[in-house]
Amino acid sequence: MARLWDSSRRISGGYSLEALTSDPKVLGGTETKEEAELFGKISMKKIFGKGKLKKDGSEGKLVIIPPVKELQMEDREAWISYSALDSISTLKLYESMKKQLQAKKWFLDGKLISKKNMFDFYQEYWQPFGELLAKMESEGMLVDRDYLAQIEIVAKAEQEIAVSRFRNWASKHCPDAKHMNVGSDTQLRQLFFGGISNRYASSKS
Protein backbone atom coordinates (compact mmCIF):
# COMPACT_ATOMS: atom_id res chain seq x y z
CA MET A 1 0.00 0.00 0.00
CA ALA A 2 2.85 2.37 0.80
CA ARG A 3 4.51 1.67 -2.55
CA LEU A 4 1.23 2.39 -4.31
CA TRP A 5 0.91 5.64 -2.36
CA ASP A 6 4.51 6.79 -2.92
CA SER A 7 6.78 4.80 -5.23
CA SER A 8 9.79 7.05 -4.52
CA ARG A 9 10.32 6.05 -0.88
CA ARG A 10 12.88 3.43 -1.89
CA ILE A 11 15.43 6.25 -2.06
CA SER A 12 13.86 8.56 0.53
CA GLY A 13 12.90 6.68 3.65
CA GLY A 14 12.25 3.09 2.63
CA TYR A 15 9.31 0.77 3.20
CA SER A 16 10.21 -1.00 6.43
CA LEU A 17 7.62 -0.92 9.20
CA GLU A 18 9.99 1.17 11.30
CA ALA A 19 10.58 3.72 8.54
CA LEU A 20 6.91 4.04 7.67
CA THR A 21 5.47 4.32 11.17
CA SER A 22 8.09 6.86 12.25
CA ASP A 23 7.25 9.18 9.33
CA PRO A 24 4.46 11.70 10.16
CA LYS A 25 3.64 12.11 6.45
CA VAL A 26 2.87 8.42 6.14
CA LEU A 27 0.53 8.43 9.12
CA GLY A 28 -1.30 11.37 7.61
CA GLY A 29 -0.66 13.72 10.51
CA THR A 30 -3.51 12.15 12.47
CA GLU A 31 -1.37 11.23 15.48
CA THR A 32 0.27 13.38 18.10
CA LYS A 33 4.04 13.23 18.59
CA GLU A 34 3.49 11.19 21.77
CA GLU A 35 1.29 8.65 19.95
CA ALA A 36 3.78 8.35 17.10
CA GLU A 37 6.58 7.62 19.59
CA LEU A 38 4.36 5.11 21.41
CA PHE A 39 3.13 3.14 18.41
CA GLY A 40 5.98 3.64 15.97
CA LYS A 41 7.94 0.50 15.20
CA ILE A 42 11.24 0.27 17.10
CA SER A 43 14.08 -1.84 15.76
CA MET A 44 15.05 -5.05 17.53
CA LYS A 45 18.63 -3.81 17.77
CA LYS A 46 17.50 -0.74 19.74
CA ILE A 47 15.50 -2.83 22.24
CA PHE A 48 17.49 -6.05 22.50
CA GLY A 49 20.89 -5.08 21.12
CA LYS A 50 23.91 -5.78 23.32
CA GLY A 51 27.56 -5.00 22.93
CA LYS A 52 29.52 -7.99 21.67
CA LEU A 53 31.72 -9.31 24.43
CA LYS A 54 35.44 -8.92 24.04
CA LYS A 55 37.98 -11.52 25.13
CA ASP A 56 38.34 -9.80 28.49
CA GLY A 57 34.57 -10.04 29.10
CA SER A 58 33.78 -6.35 28.59
CA GLU A 59 31.22 -5.13 26.04
CA GLY A 60 32.56 -3.88 22.72
CA LYS A 61 31.15 -1.22 20.40
CA LEU A 62 29.73 -3.76 17.96
CA VAL A 63 26.02 -4.23 18.79
CA ILE A 64 24.54 -7.68 18.20
CA ILE A 65 21.07 -9.19 18.70
CA PRO A 66 20.91 -12.43 20.73
CA PRO A 67 19.16 -15.44 19.13
CA VAL A 68 15.34 -15.24 19.14
CA LYS A 69 15.07 -18.32 21.37
CA GLU A 70 17.25 -16.61 23.95
CA LEU A 71 15.17 -13.42 23.80
CA GLN A 72 11.93 -15.38 24.25
CA MET A 73 13.32 -17.14 27.32
CA GLU A 74 15.33 -14.41 29.06
CA ASP A 75 13.48 -11.23 27.98
CA ARG A 76 10.03 -12.75 27.66
CA GLU A 77 8.03 -9.71 28.79
CA ALA A 78 9.93 -7.35 26.50
CA TRP A 79 9.60 -9.83 23.62
CA ILE A 80 5.82 -10.08 24.04
CA SER A 81 5.53 -6.27 24.16
CA TYR A 82 7.70 -5.97 21.06
CA SER A 83 5.59 -8.52 19.17
CA ALA A 84 2.32 -6.87 20.22
CA LEU A 85 3.65 -3.46 19.18
CA ASP A 86 4.35 -4.84 15.70
CA SER A 87 0.67 -5.76 15.32
CA ILE A 88 -0.54 -2.40 16.62
CA SER A 89 1.85 -0.48 14.36
CA THR A 90 0.84 -2.53 11.33
CA LEU A 91 -2.87 -1.92 11.98
CA LYS A 92 -2.35 1.84 12.39
CA LEU A 93 -0.25 1.92 9.23
CA TYR A 94 -2.97 0.04 7.31
CA GLU A 95 -5.68 2.44 8.49
CA SER A 96 -3.59 5.46 7.48
CA MET A 97 -2.66 4.04 4.08
CA LYS A 98 -6.29 3.09 3.40
CA LYS A 99 -7.41 6.66 4.11
CA GLN A 100 -4.69 8.18 1.94
CA LEU A 101 -5.31 5.83 -0.99
CA GLN A 102 -9.03 6.54 -0.81
CA ALA A 103 -8.17 10.21 -1.32
CA LYS A 104 -6.27 9.45 -4.56
CA LYS A 105 -8.24 9.22 -7.81
CA TRP A 106 -7.83 6.15 -10.01
CA PHE A 107 -6.71 7.06 -13.53
CA LEU A 108 -6.31 4.60 -16.41
CA ASP A 109 -4.48 5.78 -19.54
CA GLY A 110 -5.02 9.35 -18.39
CA LYS A 111 -8.76 8.89 -17.92
CA LEU A 112 -10.46 9.00 -14.54
CA ILE A 113 -12.13 5.74 -13.48
CA SER A 114 -15.51 7.03 -12.31
CA LYS A 115 -16.17 6.83 -8.56
CA LYS A 116 -13.06 4.72 -7.98
CA ASN A 117 -9.92 5.50 -6.01
CA MET A 118 -6.53 3.90 -5.54
CA PHE A 119 -7.74 1.86 -2.56
CA ASP A 120 -10.25 0.24 -4.93
CA PHE A 121 -7.33 -0.49 -7.25
CA TYR A 122 -5.40 -2.00 -4.34
CA GLN A 123 -8.32 -4.26 -3.40
CA GLU A 124 -9.02 -5.38 -6.95
CA TYR A 125 -5.46 -6.08 -8.07
CA TRP A 126 -2.64 -5.79 -5.54
CA GLN A 127 -4.25 -7.52 -2.58
CA PRO A 128 -5.26 -10.67 -4.55
CA PHE A 129 -1.81 -10.70 -6.16
CA GLY A 130 -0.16 -10.52 -2.73
CA GLU A 131 -2.34 -13.37 -1.48
CA LEU A 132 -1.38 -15.44 -4.52
CA LEU A 133 2.34 -14.88 -3.89
CA ALA A 134 1.90 -15.80 -0.21
CA LYS A 135 0.18 -19.07 -1.18
CA MET A 136 2.88 -19.86 -3.72
CA GLU A 137 5.54 -19.30 -1.06
CA SER A 138 3.81 -21.36 1.63
CA GLU A 139 2.40 -24.18 -0.53
CA GLY A 140 4.74 -24.19 -3.50
CA MET A 141 3.68 -24.73 -7.12
CA LEU A 142 4.00 -27.46 -9.72
CA VAL A 143 6.48 -26.89 -12.54
CA ASP A 144 7.48 -28.87 -15.62
CA ARG A 145 11.20 -29.35 -14.96
CA ASP A 146 11.97 -30.79 -18.41
CA TYR A 147 10.30 -27.82 -20.12
CA LEU A 148 12.11 -25.36 -17.86
CA ALA A 149 15.45 -26.98 -18.71
CA GLN A 150 14.72 -26.58 -22.45
CA ILE A 151 13.59 -22.97 -22.05
CA GLU A 152 16.72 -22.18 -20.01
CA ILE A 153 18.91 -23.17 -22.97
CA VAL A 154 16.86 -20.97 -25.32
CA ALA A 155 16.90 -18.04 -22.86
CA LYS A 156 20.69 -18.19 -22.42
CA ALA A 157 21.19 -18.23 -26.18
CA GLU A 158 18.89 -15.23 -26.62
CA GLN A 159 20.70 -13.46 -23.78
CA GLU A 160 24.06 -13.91 -25.51
CA ILE A 161 22.63 -12.46 -28.73
CA ALA A 162 21.18 -9.46 -26.87
CA VAL A 163 24.46 -8.84 -25.01
CA SER A 164 26.41 -9.00 -28.27
CA ARG A 165 24.05 -6.52 -29.92
CA PHE A 166 24.35 -4.15 -26.98
CA ARG A 167 28.15 -4.33 -26.92
CA ASN A 168 28.32 -3.69 -30.68
CA TRP A 169 26.06 -0.65 -30.32
CA ALA A 170 27.91 0.69 -27.27
CA SER A 171 31.31 0.19 -28.94
CA LYS A 172 30.31 2.66 -31.67
CA HIS A 173 30.09 5.37 -29.00
CA CYS A 174 32.77 4.07 -26.62
CA PRO A 175 35.33 1.55 -28.00
CA ASP A 176 36.13 0.12 -24.57
CA ALA A 177 32.47 -0.89 -24.12
CA LYS A 178 33.22 -4.14 -25.95
CA HIS A 179 34.98 -5.30 -22.77
CA MET A 180 32.30 -4.16 -20.29
CA ASN A 181 30.20 -6.35 -18.02
CA VAL A 182 26.65 -5.54 -19.16
CA GLY A 183 25.29 -7.02 -15.94
CA SER A 184 27.06 -4.39 -13.83
CA ASP A 185 24.86 -1.45 -12.77
CA THR A 186 27.98 0.60 -12.03
CA GLN A 187 29.42 0.10 -15.51
CA LEU A 188 26.07 0.81 -17.17
CA ARG A 189 25.68 4.06 -15.19
CA GLN A 190 29.21 5.07 -16.20
CA LEU A 191 28.45 4.32 -19.85
CA PHE A 192 25.17 6.26 -19.93
CA PHE A 193 25.84 9.06 -17.46
CA GLY A 194 29.60 9.25 -16.89
CA GLY A 195 30.98 12.78 -17.28
CA ILE A 196 27.54 14.40 -16.98
CA SER A 197 27.25 16.89 -14.13
CA ASN A 198 24.56 16.40 -11.51
CA ARG A 199 22.12 19.25 -12.22
CA TYR A 200 20.53 18.94 -8.79
CA ALA A 201 23.89 19.12 -7.00
CA SER A 202 25.10 22.04 -9.11
CA SER A 203 21.90 23.99 -8.48
CA LYS A 204 22.42 23.56 -4.75
CA SER A 205 26.02 24.76 -4.79
Contacts in CASP RR format, 6 or more apart in sequence:
PFRMAT RR
TARGET T0000
AUTHOR 0000-0000-0000
METHOD contacts of the structure
MODEL  1
MARLWDSSRRISGGYSLEALTSDPKVLGGTETKEEAELFGKISMKKIFGK
GKLKKDGSEGKLVIIPPVKELQMEDREAWISYSALDSISTLKLYESMKKQ
LQAKKWFLDGKLISKKNMFDFYQEYWQPFGELLAKMESEGMLVDRDYLAQ
IEIVAKAEQEIAVSRFRNWASKHCPDAKHMNVGSDTQLRQLFFGGISNRY
ASSKS
1 94 0 8 1.000
1 97 0 8 1.000
1 98 0 8 1.000
1 101 0 8 1.000
1 122 0 8 1.000
1 126 0 8 1.000
2 9 0 8 1.000
2 15 0 8 1.000
2 20 0 8 1.000
2 26 0 8 1.000
2 93 0 8 1.000
2 97 0 8 1.000
3 9 0 8 1.000
3 15 0 8 1.000
4 101 0 8 1.000
4 118 0 8 1.000
4 121 0 8 1.000
4 122 0 8 1.000
4 126 0 8 1.000
5 97 0 8 1.000
5 100 0 8 1.000
5 101 0 8 1.000
5 104 0 8 1.000
5 118 0 8 1.000
9 15 0 8 1.000
9 19 0 8 1.000
13 19 0 8 1.000
13 23 0 8 1.000
14 20 0 8 1.000
16 41 0 8 1.000
17 41 0 8 1.000
17 86 0 8 1.000
17 89 0 8 1.000
17 90 0 8 1.000
17 93 0 8 1.000
18 40 0 8 1.000
18 41 0 8 1.000
18 42 0 8 1.000
18 43 0 8 1.000
20 26 0 8 1.000
20 41 0 8 1.000
20 93 0 8 1.000
21 27 0 8 1.000
21 36 0 8 1.000
21 39 0 8 1.000
21 40 0 8 1.000
21 41 0 8 1.000
21 89 0 8 1.000
21 92 0 8 1.000
21 93 0 8 1.000
22 36 0 8 1.000
22 40 0 8 1.000
22 41 0 8 1.000
24 31 0 8 1.000
24 36 0 8 1.000
26 93 0 8 1.000
26 96 0 8 1.000
26 97 0 8 1.000
27 36 0 8 1.000
27 92 0 8 1.000
27 93 0 8 1.000
27 96 0 8 1.000
28 96 0 8 1.000
28 99 0 8 1.000
28 100 0 8 1.000
30 96 0 8 1.000
30 99 0 8 1.000
31 39 0 8 1.000
31 92 0 8 1.000
39 85 0 8 1.000
39 88 0 8 1.000
39 89 0 8 1.000
39 92 0 8 1.000
40 85 0 8 1.000
40 89 0 8 1.000
41 85 0 8 1.000
41 86 0 8 1.000
41 89 0 8 1.000
42 82 0 8 1.000
42 85 0 8 1.000
44 65 0 8 1.000
44 82 0 8 1.000
45 63 0 8 1.000
45 65 0 8 1.000
47 78 0 8 1.000
47 82 0 8 1.000
48 65 0 8 1.000
48 66 0 8 1.000
48 71 0 8 1.000
48 75 0 8 1.000
48 78 0 8 1.000
48 82 0 8 1.000
49 63 0 8 1.000
49 64 0 8 1.000
49 65 0 8 1.000
49 66 0 8 1.000
50 59 0 8 1.000
50 63 0 8 1.000
50 64 0 8 1.000
50 65 0 8 1.000
50 66 0 8 1.000
51 59 0 8 1.000
51 60 0 8 1.000
51 61 0 8 1.000
51 62 0 8 1.000
51 63 0 8 1.000
51 64 0 8 1.000
52 59 0 8 1.000
52 60 0 8 1.000
52 62 0 8 1.000
52 63 0 8 1.000
52 64 0 8 1.000
53 59 0 8 1.000
53 60 0 8 1.000
54 60 0 8 1.000
65 71 0 8 1.000
66 74 0 8 1.000
71 78 0 8 1.000
71 79 0 8 1.000
72 79 0 8 1.000
98 119 0 8 1.000
101 117 0 8 1.000
101 118 0 8 1.000
101 119 0 8 1.000
101 121 0 8 1.000
101 122 0 8 1.000
102 117 0 8 1.000
102 118 0 8 1.000
102 119 0 8 1.000
103 117 0 8 1.000
104 117 0 8 1.000
104 118 0 8 1.000
104 119 0 8 1.000
105 112 0 8 1.000
105 113 0 8 1.000
105 116 0 8 1.000
105 117 0 8 1.000
105 118 0 8 1.000
106 112 0 8 1.000
106 113 0 8 1.000
106 116 0 8 1.000
106 117 0 8 1.000
106 118 0 8 1.000
106 120 0 8 1.000
106 121 0 8 1.000
107 113 0 8 1.000
113 120 0 8 1.000
163 182 0 8 1.000
166 182 0 8 1.000
167 177 0 8 1.000
167 178 0 8 1.000
167 180 0 8 1.000
167 182 0 8 1.000
168 178 0 8 1.000
170 177 0 8 1.000
170 178 0 8 1.000
170 180 0 8 1.000
170 191 0 8 1.000
171 177 0 8 1.000
171 178 0 8 1.000
174 191 0 8 1.000
177 191 0 8 1.000
180 187 0 8 1.000
180 191 0 8 1.000
181 187 0 8 1.000
182 188 0 8 1.000
END
